[in-house]
Amino acid sequence: MYINGKWITTDTLFDVHNPATGEKVDSVYFVGEKETEAAIKAAEKAFKEWSSLAAEQRSSYLWKIVEKLKEQREEFAQIITKEMGKTIHHARQEVASSIAFFQWYAEEARRIYGDIVPASAANKRIQVIKQPVGVVGAITPWNFPLSMAARKLGPALATGCTIVLKPSKEAPLSSIALFKIFDEIGIPEGVANLVMGSSGPIANTLMKSKAVKKISFTGSTEVGKVLIGQSAETVKRVSMELGGHAPFIVFDDADIELAVDGLIKSKFGSNGQQCVCPNRIYVQEKIYDEFSEKLNNKVRSIQVGNGLDEQNDMGPLINAEALEKVHEQVENAVGLGASILNGGRRLSDGQYAQGYFYDPTVLANVTDDMLIVKEETFGPVIPLIKFQTEEEVIQRANDIEYGLASYFYTTDLSRNYRVSEQLDYGMVGVNDALPFAVQAPFGGVKESGMGREGGKYGLEDYLDIKMISVQI
């Protein structure tokens, strides 16, 4: 724990294991309500001074973080792979993304603009300014343990907020390494605080505190709903990046090779363990067989193993529970008539014996009554679903409570506009399976959340708008 500029220990330790090997990577200290309350008090005390700094001064701290991350980028990549399993290639990409977030908000700290509004009376002047909301509680997931922290810490610190960060207990080590950088650059005491432990006591303490003005949460829709409900007691501002169940639509006029390559990159990049991963793959009937064959040929070449091995394309799932959920969805689909084109099994022999590995899987003849079409799949399974018309597939794609990311492939310019506007999702990738950038807004609609992270939009949820009217 890092609270009020000091490293804190407790009597409770939790072991972090490499999901590829089962080996212990490290142990971390766990906290509860008492330590979380201390972190909140430290952040509350630090807020006045931190928010009063000139934007350039806050920006200078963020630039120092950027430089330290650049110096240690390979160490951070190694930590990420060891704690949550993604390949070292994808871990390096995550570190690069984290650096980009801190760099972007180091720049944006100086661009928090207000307005002068014409008044209705000649003797009045109306000014609109933006001020930091106050103490922020941030809760991050295990699948992007560093970049999710960066995406919340960057805008919070840039705007003048102070923060209490709670990373996932599954992958806390990259957050600890990041806070070592904070300590090294001398970020003022109490500005950024790190607490780790069971979600219940920490989250409940953050939610009950009147000092905490905003909660930023990335995680499941179920937990997000609970936090939204709890936020009403103190009328906290909330940003929620919740679950997804992304449709990936391939029209018969698409570039099939481009669509296949995009699907593989997006689905298997983090072993399917992303809320923006394609989950329902709709392929127009005319090209279904050709697409299936080309996809399956490429999936067969994916090399699975320990993420630290440079030769591997895909690592393990995070734990046994995740592995079991994925296999249950596959078995349910097969039981209802789906056929396995590739995979469909846990890998457990030889190098896979101590890890949580699942064979890259392709299912054909998937129908809407199967669990995999209804529930989010956090694993390396591609379910192929036939469709006939544009109107039909838009209706099926939208017929779900989630609305985070969506994708479709076409070479028809008119269809590009029609489908983009009709898909009920916060983000749409057109012939682009990776439509995410630090300068662009990230977030969903419906039960996939509220608020946006990234770009200039990522600052807004950390700022209050104040109107000042002066009579002269």
N, C-alpha and C positions, 0 to 999 in steps of 0.2 A: 504493500500500500504506500501511496505517496500522498500525504495529507499536510497541508500548510507548509510545504517546502521541506518536509522531512520524510524519510523512509520509516515506515511503521511495521512492526512485527506483532503477531498474536500467538496464541497457544494452538491454533488450528492450522494444519497444513493440508494442501490438496495436491495430489500428484497429477501432472500432465503427461500423457502418453502419446507416442507416435502411432497414429492409426494404421501405418503400414507395417510396423514391426511389433507393436505392443510394448516396446521398450519405454521406460520412464525417461522423459526428456528433462524435467525439472519439477520442483515443488514450489507452490506459491502460498502465501499466507491468506487466510480467509477472514473476513470481517462480518460484523452484523450491524444492528441498529446503532449502537454506541459510536462506533467508528464512522458510520455514514453520517450521523448527526454532527460529528466533529468536522467532517469534510465540508458539510453544508455551511456550518458556522465560519469556517475558514474562508470559503468562497464568498460568503456574504460580507465578511469584514474586508476582503480584498477588493470588492467590487467598486467602491467609491474611488479609490486611487487608480485602479486599472482603467475604468471607464473615463476618468478625467485626463488620461494621457492623450497627447496629440496622436492623430491617426498614424503619422509617420513613425512615432515611437513604437506603437504596437506592431506596425508593419516590420520594423527592424527585428523584432523578436521572431516573427514568422520567417523572415529571410535567414536568420541564423539556424532555425529548424531545418529549412531547405538544404542549407550547406552541409549540416551534420548528416542528414539522411543521404545525401549524395555520397559522402565519404564512407558511409556504412551500408550502402545499398545491398551488397552481397551478404553481409551478416544478417540483415533483416530478411532477405529472401530465404536464407537457410532456416531461420527461426520459424517463418510462416509454414514452410514445407514440413518441418519436424512436428509442429504443433497441430496442424489440421490436414496435412496429407497431399495438398495439390502439388503438381509437378513443379520443379524448380524453375522451369520456363515461365509458368503462369505466376509463380510467386514473384519473380523478377518484374513481371508486368504490373503486379499489384503494388510493388514498391515504387515503380515509376509513376503509377497513378497517384499514390499518396504524396509523392514529391510535388506532382502537378497541382494537387489540391492546395497544399500549403503555399505554393508559389502563387497560384491564382488569387488566393485570399490575402496574401501579402501585398499584392497589387491592388485588390479591390478595397482594402482597408482605407485607402485614400480617396475612394470614389463613392462615399455614402452621401448622396446629395439630398437636399431639401427643395422647397419651392417657395416662390413669392406668388401669392394669389391675389388678383385684383379685388379690392374690397368694393362693397356696394355704397359706401359713404366716402366722401372726399377726405374726411378727417380720420380715416382708419387705415391701418396697414395690416395685412394678414401674412404671416410667415408660417411655413410648415417645416418642422425639423424632425429628424429621426434619431432616436436614442436607444441604447441597448436595453433589452428587457430586464436583465438582472442575472441572477444565478440560474444556470442551466443544468439539468440532469440529463445525461446522455447514456443510452443503453445500446450496445453494439453486439452483433452476432459473431459466430465463429467462422463463417464461410469467407469473409473478407476482413480479417481481424485488424489489419493495419489501415486499409483504405477507408473502411467505414468510420474508424476513429478520426482519421484525417478529415473526412467529409463533414464531420460535426465540430471537431476542435477548430478547424480553420476558420469558418465563418463566425463561430462564437467568439474566438479571441480577436478576430479582426474588428468586429463591431463594438468590442468593449465589454462583452459578457465574461463572467467567470464561470467555471464549469466543474462538475463532478462526473467523471466517466466511470461507467461500469462495463467492462468487457465480458464476453462469455467465459464461463469457467472452462469450457472446452479448449479455448485458444487465447489465453491471457498474456502469453509471453511477449508477443510483439508490442503490446501496449506498455508493458513494463520497460522494454527497451526504448520505446518512444519517450516515456517519462524520464528515463535516464538522460536523454538529450535535453529535455526541459530543465532538469536539474543542472546539467552542465552549462547551459547558456545563461543560467541565472534568472529564469522567469520569476517574477515576484511571488512571494509566499502567498498561498491560497488561491492564486489565479487559476491553476489547473490542478485537480486532485484526482487520484486514482483509487478506487475501491473494488475489491473482488470478493466474491462469495456467493452464497445461494441467492437466487433472484428474489424470492419472496421478501425477506427482511430488508434488503437494500432498496428494492423498488417501492415497497410500502412506505419506507422512511422518506424517500424522495417525494412520493405522491402526497403524503400527509403534511409535509413541510410548507408553511406559508412563505418561507424565504425562497423556495425554488419557484421561479416564475414560468419556466418552460421545460417541457420534456421532449427530447428528441429520441425516438425509438425506431430501431430497425429489427424486425423479427416477424413472428407469426401473426396472422390476423386474429386468432383467438386471444393471445396475450394483449395485442394492441387494443382490442375492444375493452378488456378489463381496465387497462390504463386510461383509456378515454373516459370510461365511467368514473374512475377514481379522480380524474382531473377536475370533475365538476365541483367537488367539495371545496376546492380553493381557486376555482376558475383559472386553471393554468392554461397557457398556450401549449398546444401539442403539435408536433410534426411526426407523422407516422408513415414509415415505408414498410408495408406489410406484404402478405403473400401474393403470389402470382400464379397464373395458369395460362401461359402465353400460347396463343394460336400461331402457327407457322403455315401460311397458305401458299401453295405453289399452283399457279394458274397454267393452263396448257400452252400459253404463249411465252412462258418463262424461259430464261437461260437455265437449263436443267443442271449443267455442271456448276454454274455459279450458286444455284440453290442448294445443291448437295454439299458443296464445300462450306457454304455458310452455315448450314444446319449442323454439320459435324463440329465446326469451330465453336458455335454457340452452345451446343448441347453438351459436348464432352470437355470443354475447356476447364471447368472445375468439377468434372465428373458429374455434371448435371445438378450440382448443389448450389444453384443460384435461383433467386426468385424471378429472374428475367429469362431463364432457360425456356426454349420451346418445349411445350408439354403436349400439345395436340397438333399433329402434323397432317394438315388437310392437303391432299393431292388430287387435282382434277382427274376425272376418270380416264380421259383420253391418254394421259401420260403416266398413269399410276404404275403400270408394270415396268416401263423404262426407268422411271425415277427410283423405284424399289430396287431394281437390279444394280443400278449405278451406286446408289447409297450403300447397299449391302456389301458390294465389292470393296468399297473404301473403309467401311467399318471393320471388316475382317483384318485390315492391316494395322489397326490401332494397337499399340503396344502398352500393356498395363503392368504396373509394378511400383516399386518404391519411388516416390517423387524426387528423391535426391539423385536418382540415376538419370543422367542427361539424355539417355536413349529412350526413356519412357514418355508416352503421350498422355497417360492418364494414371492417376494415383488411386488411393483407397477412398471409401466412404468414411465419414467421421467416426462412426461407432456401430456397435452391433444392432442397436435399435433402428438406425437408418437403413442398415443392410436388410433387416427383416421386413421393414415397411416396403422397400422396393420389390423384394421377392414376392410379397403378398399381392401387390398390384399385378405383377406378371402372372402369377398363378391364377388370379381372378380373371384376367383377360383370356388366358388360355382356356380356362374352364367354361367361358362363355363363347368360345369359338374363334379366338384369335390364333394365329399360327406364328411360331418363332422362326424368323429367318436367320437370326444370329443370336448367340448368347443365351440369356434366360437362366443363368445359374450363378451361384456363388463360386468364386475361385478360392480354393482352399488347400491345394497341394503345393509342396515345395516352398518356394519363396513367398507364397501367399498364405501359408499356414497360420501365421500369427496376426495377420492383418484383416481388414474389412473390405475385401475386394469383390467387385461384381463385374462379370463379363459384359462388355458393351453389347447392348441388346437392341434388336430391331423386331418389332411385332407388326404383322400384316393383318388385314381384315378386322381392324379394330372398329367397334361400334359404340354408340353413345351411352349404352347401358353399363359399360365397364367402369370400374373404379378409377382406372388410370385416366379416363376422360373427365372425371368429376373432381378428383382429389389431386392436389399438387404432388408432383413426383420429384423428389430430391435425389435423383440418381440417374445413371447412364442408360436410360430406356427411351427408345424412339417408337411411339405408336403411330402407324400409318393409317389414315382414315380417308376413304374415297368421298368425293363430292362431285356434283354435276354442274351447278350453276353458281354464278357470282352472288345472286340474291340469297340462295340457300346457305352458302358458306359464311356470309356475313352474319346471317341470323344465328347460325350454330356457333360461330366464334364469339359472338356477344352474349350468348345465352349461358352466362355464368356470373357468379358474384364478384369475381376478380376483374381488375382492369389496370394492370401494371404495364407490361410490354406486349407488343404484337409485331408480327412480321408478315410480309407477303412479297412474292416474286412475280413480276410481270414485265413485259416490254411495251405494254399499251399505255400511252401517256394519259388518255382519258380515264382508264381504269385506275391508274395511279392516284388521281385526285379523288375519284368516287370512293374507292375503298379506304383511302387514308382518312377521309372525313367521316366515314360511316363506322369505322372500328371504334368501339367504346373503350379506349385505352389511353393512358397518359402518355405513352410513347409508342411510335410506329416506325419500324424499319422497312423501307421499301428497297428491295434488292440489297439490303444491308442487314446482316445478322448481328452486327456489333454497333448499334447506333448510339453509343454512349461517349460523352466527352466531358471533361472537367468544366468547360465553359457553357454547357447546355443543362437545362433543368432535368432532374431525375425524379420521378414520382408517378403515382397512379391515381385512378379514380375508383369509384364504387368502394368495395371492401378491401381494396389494395392500398388505401391510405389517404393521407391529406398532407398538403404542403409539398414543397419541392426542395431538393438539395442540388447543389452544383450551380455554376455560373452566377450571374448577378442575382438570380432568383433565390439562390441559397442564402443570401443575406437577409432577405425580407422577414423570415420567421424569427430572426434574432433581434428585430428592431420594433420599437413602438413608434407610432406616428403621433406627434404632438402639434397642435395648432396654437399659434400665439397671435392674438389680436391686440393691436396697440391703437389707442385713440390719441390723436395728437391735436 
